Amino acid sequence: MLRTSALRTGFVATAVLAVSVGCTVQPGGSGPLTDARPGGTPVGARVTPGNGPAEPSRTESGESSARPAADRTTPPPPPPAPSESAPETAPDPAPEPEPEPLMASGDESEQVRELQARLRQIGHFDRAPTGYYGSVTTAAVSSFQTKRGLDPTGETDAVTWERLLAMTDRPTRDELRPPTTKPVAKPDARCLKGRVMCISKNSRTLSWMVDGTVKSSMDVRFGSQYTPTREGTFAVGWKSRHHVSTLYDTPMPYAMFFSGGQAVHYSADFAARGYEGASHGCVNVRDETKIAALFDEVRTGDKVVIYW
C-alpha cells in the first residue's frame, strides 16, 4: 500500500513539473501537446489575415526583405517652380500717318496760283501762273525743295509752304494774272466788224473784238499736224460751260463750238504743260479766268476767224 501511494505521488509530481516547464494542454484536455508562442500561435504556422500579425519574409541571406512603410511609399513630386513670366513690354506705338499735302498734282485753286507766282519770284517757275498744279509746277516745287534741303516730293506740304512764304512776298495782281506777253497780231480784215473771236496761228493769240476794238486777249494753242485746227471763218454754233468730250473723255470747260467737234475752250493740260502738248483740233486757252469771262461775253452766232 505504501509503495502504491509513493508511485502515485511521484507521477503527480512529474506531471506538475512538466506543466511548469511550459507545455500546455489543448483546450478540452484530450489533444496532444504542441509547441506554442505566447498568444497561442503555433511555431511555424502561416498566419492569414485575421489570425494575427504576419512574419516578415526572409531572403537567402536571412535578412528581412520588409521595409518600413515610409520606405515603400513613393515620395511626392516636388512642387513646380513658379514660372517666370516674360516682362511686359509696351506695344510699339502705331506709326504716325503721313501729313496730307496742302497742294499736289491735279489740284486747281487760287492757292496754286499763288504758289506758282511765289515760285516765279525766286526763279523756280518760268511761266505765267495758271492755278493748275501740273507736271511743270511739280518740277518747280521739287527744285525748290532740293535747293532748301527738303525731301523733293514735288508736293507742297506745310514745311515747304512755310519756307516759301518766308522767302517771298505776297504776289501782286499782275503777278497772279500777268497780261499776255505775246504781242497781239495785226487783226485780219475779217475781224474788224461785228463781234469776233479773232484767232491768229502766227502769234498764237485770241483777241475778243467788238467793231474793231480789242476787248481782251489770251494765249492759245492748236491741234497737232495729225489733228489740225481748221482755218477760215465760222460762227459759234452752241456753248457748253461744263462740257466733257465724248470722244476722248476729257473735260472741255467753257466750250464754244464753231466747226463740228472743234471748239474754243479752257485746257488744264495747256495750263500745266504749255506748248509742249497740242489739242485734238480745238483752240485751247490756258487762262481759266479769261476764258470764263469770254464765255459770258460770246453769244451763239458770233463770228470766229482763224488765220495765219
C-alpha positions as CSV (number, residue, x, y, z in Angstrom):
1,M,0.0,0.0,0.0
2,L,2.8,2.3,0.9
3,R,4.6,1.7,-2.5
4,T,1.4,2.3,-4.4
5,S,0.9,5.7,-2.8
6,A,4.5,6.6,-3.4
7,L,4.2,5.8,-7.1
8,R,1.1,7.9,-7.4
9,T,2.8,10.8,-5.6
10,G,5.8,10.6,-8.0
11,F,3.5,10.6,-11.0
12,V,1.7,13.7,-9.9
13,A,4.9,15.5,-9.2
14,T,6.3,14.6,-12.6
15,A,3.1,15.9,-14.3
16,V,3.3,19.1,-12.3
17,L,6.9,19.6,-13.3
18,A,6.0,19.1,-16.9
19,V,3.4,21.8,-16.7
20,S,5.7,24.2,-15.1
21,V,8.3,23.8,-17.9
22,G,5.9,25.3,-20.5
23,C,3.8,22.7,-22.0
24,T,0.1,23.2,-22.2
25,V,-2.9,21.2,-22.7
26,Q,-5.1,21.7,-25.7
27,P,-8.5,23.1,-24.8
28,G,-10.7,20.2,-23.8
29,G,-7.8,18.4,-22.2
30,S,-7.6,15.5,-24.6
31,G,-5.4,16.5,-27.5
32,P,-1.7,16.1,-27.9
33,L,0.7,18.7,-26.6
34,T,2.2,21.1,-29.1
35,D,4.8,24.0,-29.1
36,A,3.1,27.4,-29.0
37,R,4.1,31.0,-28.9
38,P,2.7,33.4,-26.4
39,G,-0.8,34.2,-27.6
40,G,-1.4,30.7,-28.8
41,T,0.0,30.7,-32.3
42,P,1.9,27.5,-33.1
43,V,5.5,27.9,-34.2
44,G,5.8,27.7,-38.0
45,A,2.2,28.3,-38.6
46,R,1.3,30.7,-41.6
47,V,-0.9,33.5,-40.4
48,T,-3.7,34.5,-42.7
49,P,-5.5,37.8,-42.4
50,G,-7.4,37.7,-39.2
51,N,-5.2,35.2,-37.5
52,G,-2.6,37.7,-36.3
53,P,0.5,39.6,-37.4
54,A,2.4,38.2,-40.4
55,E,6.0,37.3,-40.2
56,P,8.3,39.1,-42.5
57,S,9.7,37.0,-45.3
58,R,13.4,36.5,-45.4
59,T,15.9,36.5,-48.3
60,E,18.5,33.8,-48.9
61,S,20.9,35.6,-46.6
62,G,18.4,35.5,-43.9
63,E,17.8,39.3,-43.9
64,S,14.3,40.5,-43.8
65,S,13.0,42.0,-47.1
66,A,10.4,44.0,-45.4
67,R,10.8,47.8,-45.3
68,P,9.2,50.4,-43.2
69,A,6.0,51.7,-44.7
70,A,7.6,55.1,-45.3
71,D,10.3,53.4,-47.5
72,R,7.7,51.7,-49.7
73,T,5.8,54.9,-50.4
74,T,6.8,56.9,-53.5
75,P,7.7,60.4,-52.3
76,P,5.5,63.1,-53.7
77,P,7.0,65.1,-56.6
78,P,8.5,68.5,-55.7
79,P,6.2,71.4,-56.2
80,P,6.6,73.1,-59.6
81,A,8.9,76.0,-59.6
82,P,7.0,79.3,-60.1
83,S,7.1,80.2,-63.8
84,E,8.9,83.4,-64.6
85,S,6.6,85.4,-66.8
86,A,8.2,87.4,-69.5
87,P,8.4,91.1,-68.6
88,E,5.6,93.0,-70.1
89,T,6.8,95.3,-72.8
90,A,4.8,98.3,-74.1
91,P,3.5,97.7,-77.6
92,D,5.2,99.6,-80.4
93,P,3.5,102.9,-81.0
94,A,1.4,103.0,-84.2
95,P,3.2,104.9,-86.9
96,E,2.0,108.4,-87.3
97,P,0.1,108.9,-90.6
98,E,1.8,110.9,-93.2
99,P,0.5,114.5,-93.2
100,E,-1.7,115.3,-96.2
101,P,0.0,117.7,-98.6
102,L,-1.5,121.2,-98.9
103,M,-1.3,121.1,-102.7
104,A,-0.4,118.3,-105.1
105,S,-0.6,117.3,-108.7
106,G,-4.1,117.6,-110.1
107,D,-5.2,120.4,-107.8
108,E,-6.6,123.6,-109.2
109,S,-7.2,126.7,-107.0
110,E,-6.2,130.2,-106.2
111,Q,-3.7,128.9,-103.7
112,V,-2.0,127.0,-106.5
113,R,-1.8,130.2,-108.5
114,E,-0.2,132.0,-105.5
115,L,2.3,129.1,-105.2
116,Q,3.3,129.5,-108.8
117,A,3.6,133.3,-108.5
118,R,5.8,132.9,-105.4
119,L,8.0,130.3,-107.1
120,R,8.3,132.6,-110.1
121,Q,9.6,135.4,-107.8
122,I,12.7,133.3,-106.9
123,G,13.3,131.7,-110.3
124,H,11.7,128.3,-109.9
125,F,8.7,128.8,-112.2
126,D,9.2,130.5,-115.6
127,R,5.6,130.7,-116.8
128,A,2.5,132.8,-116.1
129,P,0.5,131.3,-113.1
130,T,-2.4,129.3,-114.2
131,G,-3.8,128.0,-110.9
132,Y,-3.4,124.3,-112.1
133,Y,-0.9,122.0,-110.3
134,G,0.5,120.0,-113.2
135,S,3.9,118.5,-114.2
136,V,5.6,121.9,-114.6
137,T,4.5,123.0,-111.1
138,T,5.5,119.6,-109.6
139,A,9.0,120.0,-111.1
140,A,9.3,123.6,-109.8
141,V,8.3,122.6,-106.3
142,S,10.8,119.7,-106.4
143,S,13.5,122.0,-107.5
144,F,12.7,124.4,-104.6
145,Q,12.7,121.5,-102.1
146,T,16.0,120.2,-103.3
147,K,17.8,123.5,-103.0
148,R,16.4,124.0,-99.5
149,G,17.4,120.5,-98.3
150,L,13.8,119.2,-98.1
151,D,12.5,115.9,-99.4
152,P,12.0,116.6,-103.1
153,T,8.5,115.1,-103.4
154,G,7.1,117.7,-105.7
155,E,4.1,118.1,-103.4
156,T,3.6,121.2,-101.3
157,D,3.4,120.2,-97.7
158,A,3.2,122.6,-94.7
159,V,7.0,122.8,-94.3
160,T,7.6,123.6,-98.0
161,W,4.8,126.2,-98.0
162,E,6.1,128.0,-94.8
163,R,9.6,128.1,-96.2
164,L,8.3,129.6,-99.5
165,L,6.2,132.2,-97.6
166,A,9.3,133.3,-95.6
167,M,11.3,133.8,-98.8
168,T,8.8,135.6,-101.0
169,D,6.4,138.5,-101.0
170,R,2.6,138.4,-101.4
171,P,2.1,138.3,-105.2
172,T,0.5,141.4,-106.8
173,R,-2.5,141.2,-109.1
174,D,-0.3,141.4,-112.2
175,E,1.9,138.6,-110.8
176,L,-1.1,136.4,-110.2
177,R,-2.6,137.2,-113.6
178,P,0.0,138.8,-115.8
179,P,-1.1,140.3,-119.1
180,T,-0.4,138.3,-122.2
181,T,3.2,138.6,-123.0
182,K,2.8,137.8,-126.7
183,P,2.2,140.7,-129.0
184,V,-1.3,140.6,-130.4
185,A,-1.1,140.1,-134.2
186,K,-2.5,142.7,-136.5
187,P,-6.1,141.7,-136.8
188,D,-7.3,140.1,-140.0
189,A,-9.6,142.3,-142.0
190,R,-12.5,139.9,-141.3
191,C,-12.2,140.7,-137.6
192,L,-12.8,144.5,-137.9
193,K,-16.6,144.4,-138.0
194,G,-19.1,142.9,-135.5
195,R,-18.4,140.6,-132.6
196,V,-15.5,138.4,-133.4
197,M,-13.1,135.9,-131.8
198,C,-10.1,136.7,-133.9
199,I,-7.5,133.9,-133.6
200,S,-4.0,134.1,-135.1
201,K,-2.0,130.9,-135.5
202,N,1.1,133.0,-136.2
203,S,1.1,134.8,-132.8
204,R,-0.9,132.0,-131.0
205,T,-3.3,134.5,-129.5
206,L,-7.0,135.0,-129.4
207,S,-8.4,138.6,-129.4
208,W,-12.0,139.3,-128.5
209,M,-13.0,142.2,-130.7
210,V,-16.2,144.2,-131.0
211,D,-16.4,146.5,-134.0
212,G,-12.6,146.5,-134.5
213,T,-11.7,147.2,-130.8
214,V,-9.8,144.5,-128.8
215,K,-11.6,143.9,-125.5
216,S,-9.4,141.1,-124.2
217,S,-6.6,138.8,-125.4
218,M,-5.2,135.5,-124.3
219,D,-2.7,132.8,-125.3
220,V,-3.9,129.8,-127.2
221,R,-2.6,126.6,-128.8
222,F,-3.9,124.4,-131.6
223,G,-4.1,120.9,-132.8
224,S,-1.1,118.8,-133.9
225,Q,-0.3,118.0,-137.5
226,Y,-2.4,114.9,-137.2
227,T,-5.4,116.7,-135.8
228,P,-5.0,120.3,-137.2
229,T,-7.3,123.1,-136.2
230,R,-9.3,124.3,-139.2
231,E,-8.8,127.7,-140.6
232,G,-11.4,130.1,-142.0
233,T,-14.5,132.0,-140.9
234,F,-17.0,130.3,-138.7
235,A,-19.8,131.0,-136.3
236,V,-20.4,129.9,-132.7
237,G,-23.0,127.1,-133.0
238,W,-23.5,126.3,-129.4
239,K,-21.9,126.7,-125.9
240,S,-21.4,124.2,-123.0
241,R,-19.9,125.5,-119.7
242,H,-19.1,122.2,-118.2
243,H,-18.6,120.1,-121.3
244,V,-16.8,116.7,-121.3
245,S,-15.5,115.2,-124.6
246,T,-17.5,112.1,-125.5
247,L,-14.7,111.1,-127.9
248,Y,-11.7,111.5,-125.6
249,D,-13.5,111.6,-122.2
250,T,-11.6,114.8,-121.2
251,P,-13.0,118.0,-119.6
252,M,-13.6,120.9,-122.0
253,P,-14.8,123.7,-119.7
254,Y,-16.3,126.9,-121.3
255,A,-16.6,125.2,-124.7
256,M,-17.8,127.4,-127.6
257,F,-18.2,125.1,-130.7
258,F,-17.5,126.7,-134.1
259,S,-16.9,123.8,-136.5
260,G,-18.2,120.3,-135.8
261,G,-16.4,119.0,-132.7
262,Q,-13.8,121.8,-132.7
263,A,-14.3,124.5,-130.1
264,V,-12.6,127.2,-128.1
265,H,-12.3,126.0,-124.5
266,Y,-10.1,126.0,-121.4
267,S,-7.4,123.3,-121.2
268,A,-5.9,122.3,-117.9
269,D,-3.2,120.4,-119.9
270,F,-2.2,123.6,-121.7
271,A,-2.1,125.4,-118.3
272,A,0.2,122.6,-117.0
273,R,2.5,121.8,-119.9
274,G,2.2,124.9,-122.1
275,Y,3.2,124.4,-125.7
276,E,4.8,121.0,-125.2
277,G,1.4,119.5,-126.0
278,A,-1.3,120.0,-128.5
279,S,-5.1,119.7,-128.8
280,H,-7.2,117.4,-131.0
281,G,-8.1,120.3,-133.2
282,C,-9.7,122.6,-130.7
283,V,-8.4,126.1,-129.7
284,N,-7.1,125.7,-126.2
285,V,-6.9,128.6,-123.7
286,R,-4.7,128.3,-120.6
287,D,-6.0,131.2,-118.5
288,E,-9.2,130.0,-116.9
289,T,-10.3,133.4,-115.6
290,K,-10.1,135.0,-119.1
291,I,-11.9,132.2,-120.9
292,A,-14.6,132.2,-118.2
293,A,-15.2,135.9,-118.8
294,L,-15.1,135.4,-122.6
295,F,-17.7,132.6,-122.3
296,D,-20.1,135.0,-120.7
297,E,-19.5,137.6,-123.4
298,V,-19.8,135.5,-126.5
299,R,-23.2,134.7,-127.9
300,T,-24.4,132.0,-130.2
301,G,-23.9,133.2,-133.8
302,D,-20.8,135.4,-133.1
303,K,-18.1,135.1,-135.7
304,V,-14.9,133.1,-135.3
305,V,-12.0,133.9,-137.6
306,I,-8.9,131.6,-137.6
307,Y,-5.9,132.6,-139.8
308,W,-2.1,132.7,-140.1
